[in-house]
Amino acid sequence: MAPDETARDAPAAVPARPPWWRRGALVRRLPPRLARALGRVVGWVGVLVVAAVGAGVGFSLAPGHETWVGPLQTEVRVHPSLEPGVAVDLPPVGQITFDTHRAPVEVTAGIEAVDLDAASRLVRSPQQLLALELTAADTVRAATVRAAAYSAACGVGGAVLAGTVVYRARHRALQTGAACLAALLGTGAATAATFDVTALQQPRFTGLLSRAPYLVTSTQDAMERLESYRSGLSDVVRSVSTLYAVSASLPVLGDGQPGAGAGEDVTTVLHISDLHLNPLGFDLVEDLVEQFGVQAVVDTGDITTLGSALESSFLNRIGGLDVPYVFVRGNHDSAQTQEAVAAQEGAVVLDEGETAEVAGLRFAGKGDPVFTPEGEGSTAEGSAEDVQRRSNEVLAAGVERWGSAHPEDPVDVALIHDPSGLEPLMGRVPLVLAGHLHKRSVTLDDSGTRVMVEGTTGGAGITSAGLDRLADGTPLPLSATLLYFGEEDDELLAYDEVTVGGLGLAEVSLQRTVLSDTDRPALVEPTSTPTVTATPSVPATPTGTGTPTGTGVTRPAAP
């Protein structure tokens, strides 16, 4: 074949297509030097994007490092996060977090298992606690370094793999890996530069009350001990060990599991009182309702301090609880306060001996007969106690009326605010709930009536006395009580006394008391029918200056 014929039959060469970023008409019009610079920028942006995606997948697949810290088997993970810091997960109890650094890295330590025998020994042994303090920091530090190495290796590997898949070129794969490695080195340097050891003195707690108490030392002692990383870490480990040891020893209620609160055959009611406008008190209520599966909240008054219209905005949180809220008025709550509570979704306001069935239980209540929004709580005496007794006669008459109309379903719980002049209620109802005194107490009368006085769920809240105690460094604890009733017989089976140490939320404890049959004696019915006498009217709304008007009843100062 002739040479010219061979050339004629050969296929024409196809010109190479320009990169995608040079195919646009605008780019083709750019000067060559500018187009090349733009190409390099776009290329490196693509490398960074691919590296970020690949590294993200690698980080998500990175394993943690498991180690034993005292009696706790933990898994430590290190990964990028927009919420940097150190977090200790305590399933199913909650989480402790520390704002230790600003770089976008989070260190998480999850409790995988607990040696309960070792935890109990640790709680009782100062020597073991000292040994833990000497070794825990090094153990956790080594686990964190290994977890960080695992995470970095998986991140760089993911970036390299992503570069290989996307570009199918060795140099691009190396570039994605190098970009990831440079970002890791920069992040590590930023973490080291911004790390603040003193942040370990300021833990934040969430979900602490799902099963058992989180026990720590007093605020002053804790701050004294949290002078170093070692002592701070040993405090956390000891507290967590105590938590699980106590949780495992809680008595079982109904068909529930050990340490898990109550079973489905138990009705759980939360008793609170004397919130006094403290939002932290309502935070505690919300946590308890959610964590313990509370079916109804009972508030025995003083939800406000002055009973003014301005304070009523605080009451909007009642509707957010999503459970019935049974309320009786306290001496700090005006008629306007009572109406504002009644307007909230789920609220049940009881007064003048009214009775309502809530969560399968029968509640009867009477609001406080006087309105004195000042001073400290005290048991009424003299004529003031007579006022309370006459008010309780009205409530006792309401209990009798309900019992006559419903002999098979008598009143289970009577609600008042001030536990004074209780004689008319004794023997007529198995349980009386009250508040007012800012001090918790439980008494069983010879008549078989149990009287449970709650402390102050708001830690005396926004009152002059409460603020004075806060300024003096001796705030009242926030307190609430979980009541467990049997669904079949509506008897009180047990109660958990929850105490949160002052407005600082530094300490949380929970003590369970289980009642036996001997702790629930039969009621001794009184021989006489309660005499209903005239009682002061519902307190009038205070004037704009906060000065109460209306009842004209005098009595000792109350909370």
Secondary structure, DSSP 8 states (H G I E B T S, - for coil): --HHHHHHHS---------GGG-SHHHHTS-HHHHHHHHHHHHHHHHHHHHHHHHHHHHHH---EEEEETTEEEEEEEEE-SS-EEEEEETTTEEEEE----SSEEEEEEEEEE-HHHHHHHHH-HHHHHHHHHHHHHHHHHHHHHHHHHHHHHHHHHHHHHHHHHH--HHHHHHHHHHHHHHHHHHHHHHHHH--GGGGGS-EEESTTSSS------HHHHHHHTTSHHHHHHHHHHHHHHHHHHHHHS--BTT--TTS-B-TTEEEEEEE---TT-HHHHHHHHHHHHHHT-SEEEE-S--SSS--TGGGGGGGGGGGG-S-EEE---TT--HHHHHHHHTSTTEEE--TTEEEEETTEEEEE---S----SS------THHHHHHHHHHHHHHHHHHHHHHH-TTS---EEE-SS--S-GGGTTT-SEEEE-SSSS-EEEE-TTS-EEEE---TTTT-SSHHHHHHHHHT----EEEEEEEEETTT--EEEEEEEEE-TTTT--EEEEEEE--GGGS------SS---------------TTS---S-----S---
